Each structure stands twice: as structure tokens, then as C-alpha cells.
């Protein structure tokens, strides 16, 4: 039998011991959350940016990465996004056309389109659209890895580039279409495709591929990443993070990963 006084002392101690944890739970419950939906090609740079920002701010930044088209459709279907970063203008325009609350829109970053091969490939460097064709570097049973050319921005840019340099008709039946640009790069990383078309920043982020050549800038639309708030009632934390992403500290991080900041007007 537990002595009444001991029982009382135990309860008091248990309550006292639980208080710090209750306070901690309350603090965590009060911590604001910002949901950032960002194109897959931004994964590494955005993760670094988020870590840097969270180190100095009491906020939880939750990123979601996928193809810009997938993210835009999720947002249109009610996904709880606060900030959206697309890899092209098209999908941001599409969200606006759907009547979504797109605000504070700004062009944030630029990128370039490149041809890649596995690191151990013996394919020599060449400029797409020059004297060497991409098709000539593929064997009969080999495919060119790209983002889906119907809806993935990297794939849309790739289609434009291949059409511009006169190789679309020959290569279109030989494309391996990925759900996003990182999926397209993964096929090359695993040596399942000898060549792929991705962003220059993706090639820089991987140790398993190397850049073979850069597509001419005039062979496709400018690769621009617009950013916007997509919450009809954005929190102060959302606005603060959006402003920070457009500022010098974040832009320096993106530059480290190979992106080109878009100069403010």
C-alpha cells in the first residue's frame, strides 16, 4: 500500500516533471509553418536556403518538390501551399487562369538547358545544334532522357530546343520521358540512358553525370523561375520568407548552386 503522503508527493512530482514538456509542446504548436511548393530542380538550393533561414527565424518551412505542373495542379485542387516556385511562366499563368489567389509574383531565377551523360561516358563534348547531332551519339536501341515534353517545364524546353536544332522528328520516338527533371537525370545517373537533357544546375548537383554541351539560348524560351504567394490570406511568416527569398542572402545561395538571379527592375 502506498502511503497517502508519498502518493501525493508522486503526483506533484509527475505534474512538475510534465510542465517543461507541456511548455515545449505549446511553443511548437505556436510555431508558424510556411508550405513552399517548389520545382524539383530547386531541391538542393531550396533545402540550403530553408536551413539558413530557419537558423535565424522561429518558423517551420515545409518544402514540397515535384514537377511544376504537378504542383500547380495540386494547388488548384486545394493543396495547402503558401508559396509556389515554378520552373516556367506557363504553370504560374495557368494557376492565375484557374482563379487561384496568385499575388506578389516576381521572376526570381534563370537557368540554362544542357546535355548530360554519365560521368564515365566516352562521349566527347559537343554543342547541340552544331556539326554533331545528338542522334548520332545514340545507338539504335538507346534513348534520350528528358522531362515529359507535354507538361514538365524541362521537357517543354527540351522539345523547343530539339525542334529549333532540327532533331525533334528523329529523336521524339526515342525519348524516355520522366515525371520531372530529376527523374530524367536519374536515368542517366544509373546508366540507363546514355544522354539526357536537364538544367545546368541539375548537372552541377550530381556527381554521377557530366555536362556534354549547352543548348543555344535562342533555341528555347528563356528558363525563368517565377515565385508567388498562393494563399488568399498569407501569414506574416509567409510574407517574410517570400521577401527573404528575393533578397541578397537567398540569391547568393541560389547562385552557389548555379542559378542566375533575375535582376530587380
N, C-alpha and C positions, 0 to 999 in steps of 0.2 A: 504493500500500500504506500502511495506517495504521500508524504507529509503535506498538509494543506499549504504551509508556508513555502515549501520547496516547489510545490506545483505553481503557486503564484509567481515565485521568482523565475521559474522556467518560462512562463508565458510572457513576463515582462522582457526577459532577455530575448525571446524569439521575436517580439514586436520590435525591440530596439535593433536587432540584427537585420530585420527586414526593411527598416526605414531607408538606409542608403540605397538599397536596390530599387525601392519604390521611387525614390527621388530620381535615380538614374533612368528608370523606365519612363517617368514623366518627362524628363529632359529629352529623351529620344522621341517620345510621342510629339513633343513640341517642335522638334527639328523639322524645318521645311524641306520638302522634296521637290526637285525640278526634273521632269521627264524630258530627255533630249533624244529625239529620233533623228539619226544621222546616217548618211550614205555609208555603205560598207567600206569604201575607200578611205574614210576618215577615221577608222577604228583606232589605229595606233596613235595618231596625233591627238585625237579627242580624248583617249584614255589618259595621255600625259597632261593634257590641258585640265581635265577634271581633277586629277590628283593634285596638281598645282593649286587649283582654285580651292578645293576642299581643305587644303592645309591651312588656309588663312580665313576660311569662312565657315560658319556653323550652318551648313546646308548639305543635303544629300543629293548629289547629282546622279541620276539613274539613266544611263545610256541604253538605247536600243539601236542595233545596227542591222541593216539589211539593204536590199536594193532600194533606190529612191522611189521606184514605182510601188513596191510592196509597202513601204512606209506610208506613202501618200494615200494608198487605198485603206490602210489600217486607220489612219487619222480620219479619213472621210467616213469610216464606219464606226467612229466613236472611240478610238483608242485614246487614252488619257495623256496625250502629248502636250507639252508646254512650248517646246522649241523644235523646229524642223529645219534640217540642213539637207538640201538636195544636191545631187551631182550634176543637175542641169536645170535650166529655166523651165523646161516643159512641165515637169511634175509639180513645181510650185505654182505655175499658171493653172494647171489642172485643178489643184486644190481650191484656188480662188474661184474658178469656174463652177465648182461644186457648191459654192456659197459658204465655204468654211471661213472662220474668222482669222484670216491671214493679216498680220499687222507688223509694223516695224521691219518691213522687208528690206534687205540690203544684200548686194553682191559681196561675198566675203573673200573667196579664194579663187585661184585659177590653177589649172593643171595642164599636162601635156599627154598625148597619146603615143605609146611606144610599142614596139615589137619585142617580145622576150623569148628566150629559150632556156632550157635547163642549164645550170651552171657548168656542167660537164659536156655540154654540146660542142660539136666541132663545126657548127655553122658559123661562118665568119660574119662580121658586122657588115651591114649594108643599109642604105636609106630606102625605105619603101617609096615606090614611085620612080625610082631611078632605073639604072640599067639592069638590075637584078630583080626578078619578080619573086613574090612570096611563094607562089605556087611551085616555082622551080626548086624551092628548098624543101618541099614536101614529097615524100614517096607516095606511091599510088594509094596505099592503104592508110595514110596518115591524115589527121585532121588539124585544123587551126582552131585553137580555143579562144572563145570570146564570150562576153556577156550576152545574154539573149538580145538579139538585134531588134526585137519588136518592142521591148519595154525597158530593158536595163540601160541606163544612160551610157555606160562604157560600150555596150553593144551597139547602141544607136550611133555613137560617134564612130565606131569601127566600121559600120555599114557605110556611113557617109564617106569615110576615108577610102575604103576599098572601091566604092563607086567612082570616087574622084580620080584614083590612080589606075582605073580600068581593070581591076581584078575581081570585082564583085561577082560577075557571071560565072567565072571559073571556080571561085572559092566558096560561093554560097552553098552548094551541095556538100561541101566538105567541112562545114563549121560544126564545132562542138559548143553548144550554147549553155552557158552557166546561169544560175539564178541571180548571181551578182558578180561583180568584178573579181572578188576574192575567190569565188568558186572557179572562175575561169583561170585564175592564176594557179590554183591548186592542182589542176590537171597538168600544168607544165612543171610544177614543183615535183610532182610524183612521176615525171617522165612518161605520162600517159598521152601527152601531146607534145610534139617537138617544137611548136611555136604557139604563141598566144599574143593577144592584143589587150593591153591593160593601161592603166595610168602610170605615168613616170614615178609617182610616189609609191605605187604598189611594188614596182620593180625594185625601188630603193629599199623597201621594207623587208624584202625577202633575201635570205642567204642562199636560196635554192634555185634562183633564176638570175639571169643577167640580161641586160638591155642589149638588143641587137641593133636597133635603129629607132629613130624618132620620125613619126609621120609629119609631113609638112603642115604647118598651122593652117594654111588655107585649104587643106583637104577635108576639113570638117568644121562644124560650128565651134566657136570658142567654148572651151571647157570651163564653165563658170559655176561656182557653188553659191547659190543664194541661201540666205538664212532668214527665218521669220518666226515670230511668235504665233502660235496656232491655238491659243487658249482665249476664249472670249472674255475671261476675267483673270488676267495674269496676275500672279502674286508679285510682291516686291522682290522676292528672291529670283523669280524668273526674269524680271526686267534687269536686275543687277547682273545676273550671269550672261544675259544676252549682250549687255553693254560691254562686259569684260571680254567676251569672245571677239568683239570688234575692236578691242583696244590693243595697245602695243605689246603687252606681255603675252597675250594669247597668240597674236600674229607672229611673234618671234618663235613660239613653239611650233606653229604650223610651218614656218619657214625651215625649221630644223628638219622637218620631215619631207621637205621638197616641194611644198605648196608655195604658190606665189600670192601674197596678199593683194587684194584689189585696192588700189589707191583710192582714198576718200575724195569725193568731189570738193 
